[in-house]
Amino acid sequence: MHPSKYTDLAFQKCINPNCGAEFDCAQVLFKCPTCGDLLDIWYHWDKIEVPGKLSEFATRWAGRDNPLDLSGVWRFRELLNFCDDKYKVAIGEGQTILQQNDAVAEYVGMQPGRLYLQYEGLNPSGSFKDNGMAAAFSHAMMVGAKSCACASTGNTSASVALYAHSCGLKCTVFIGSGRIAFGKLSQGMDYGAQTVQIRGDFDDCMRQVQAVCTKLGLYLLNSLNPFRLEGQKTIMYRIIESLRWQAPDWIIVPGGNLGNSSAFGKAFYELKELGLIQQIPRMAIINAAGADTLNHLVNSKKLSWNGGQVNQAIIDQYYSELTARNFSPHTCASAIEIARPVNLKKCLHAIDVCTGVVRAVTDEEICDAKAIVGKYGLGCEPASAATIAGLKQLRAEGIVGTNERVACVLTGHPLKDPNVTVDYHKEKRGPFSNPPIEAPNDLDQIMKLIR
Ligand SMILES: [Zn+2]
């Protein structure tokens, strides 16, 4: 054990209210050893000097030569105060922007000035995962980890591999065979991680990595890791920061393993509890139709948080149905191609906290929305565009008002998955396809083609 001076400021607690077991932050657990449920990080807020107003965090900008003040995660460090500064890892994460985008607003049917895109693809490894890794690797340093591992649909492996070599940790990433976007696969190899391709899908990888980590004592970096979600809370702080310290009316987020939605719900719950925001935004979580477990369980089976008394029988029954029909999720949005999301219960809590809604969108809708974000914004990977497609649906249903202030979280960079982009444009898959034109090697004919 490596006791930290901050250990008495935070602790790990089982999310199951019937258990509620508590553990020191210096313990490496990832699941409640008493009942097997997920763990959350809790804080003794009365012992932490949290600013009285969120706007006080703006003073950190003056100290940007300090990597912790520059970091888009650690400049909010009082709100995720689980370890001493000396363990904190920062490699430039969270230098992201919130862009108001009226062209995309028009596409989804919103008034100008009301739609914002949060570009998490601007992180060092090109996805939102870096927020969580900054926090989780800090915990890994705090407990003295030497090797780490993760299962991944791609973005996690890229981010883990980057942070692992930055921290001097050995790193193994597990990916499903043939189910990873090219850009992401290239990153893990380039950053020096040992890459193990398992013949199976993400859910198979997830099972294997947990077993390997337990048997070999590797530090696990999947979103089961509650410290990762603490880092991901900061995406919401930065959206509020960009809106001059006001919360939006809606947050729209893709739903895969449900770590982000869980983290965002926790962020807002804590901010409200601390009196730092007046109103908790509503949240919409968008599944891909080919991996729509959350949508099915919440909308068809009416599964809910229910004060922590989640009806596990509904989940178990659905998962056995999936097994019985040998179901494997399928969507072009590979980052959210997950049928058994590990943070399901935490996400149900977030839906409860944020009066959330869940929707599913088709791959065609995702690809069209992605083309719109590419044409009028900075671009994004397919899973990110599910937010725009989902918002379009929620606008059509009248659930999101045309004049409400909405922030869509674009989780990954467009170069993460060039194959989907090239296929959409070159094979004219949708109304926004912009295919290359074949031209003879002849100046006159080439000039005639220029529009
Ligand atoms: Zn427990």
Boltz pocket constraint, residues with backbone or C-beta under 6 A from the ligand:
constraints:
  - pocket:
      binder: B
      contacts: [[A, 14], [A, 15], [A, 16], [A, 19], [A, 20], [A, 21], [A, 32], [A, 33], [A, 34], [A, 35], [A, 36], [A, 37], [A, 38]]
      max_distance: 6.0
